[in-house]
Amino acid sequence: MIQVYTGNGKGKTTAALGLALRASGAGLRVYIGQFIKGSAYCELKSLKRIPNISIEQYG
């Protein structure tokens, strides 16, 4: 499954990370490619400790 979150305003990262946690808990592998944000955010540091979730930032 591929989901893309775009647009102005808040909630995109929260929605994507919530779905990633649920998928990882179900044993699925998750890839998060994040564009525009260029620095590490604390929620991303936490997710890197969870198995089955890979995160890459671009931009």
N, C-alpha and C positions, 0 to 999 in steps of 0.2 A: 504494500500500500504506500502511496506517496501522498503527502499532504503539504500544501504550500500556504503559508500565512503571509499576507502582504497588506499594505495600507498604512495610513496615518493613525496615530492614536495609540492607546495602550491595549495590552492583553494578548498580543501575538506570542511573545516569548512564554508567558504563563501558560497559555493554551497548549503550545507545542511541548513544553517540558512536562506538563501534566500527562499528556498522552504518551510521551516517551517513558515516563515512570510506570504507567499502567502496562504498556507493552513489555517492558523489561521484566516486570513482575510476572507476566504470563509466559516468560521464557523466550520471547522474540528478540531478535537482534535489531537495534535501532541505530540509525545514522542521522545526525543533525548537522546540516550545512547552514551556517548562519552568515548572512551577508550584511555589510555596512558596519555593524558594531566591530570595532577593532581591538578592544581591550578585554581582558578576562573579567568576567562578572562572577560574584561569589556563588551564584546558583550553578554556573557551569563548572566551577572547581568542585563542587559537591557531586555533580552528576558524573564526573570523570572517575569517581570511586565506585560507581555502580556498574556491575558486569553487564555486558550486552549493549552498552551505550557508547557510541563513538561520536565525538564532536569535533568539527573543524570550523574555523572562522575565516572569512574572506573579507577583505576590504579595509 
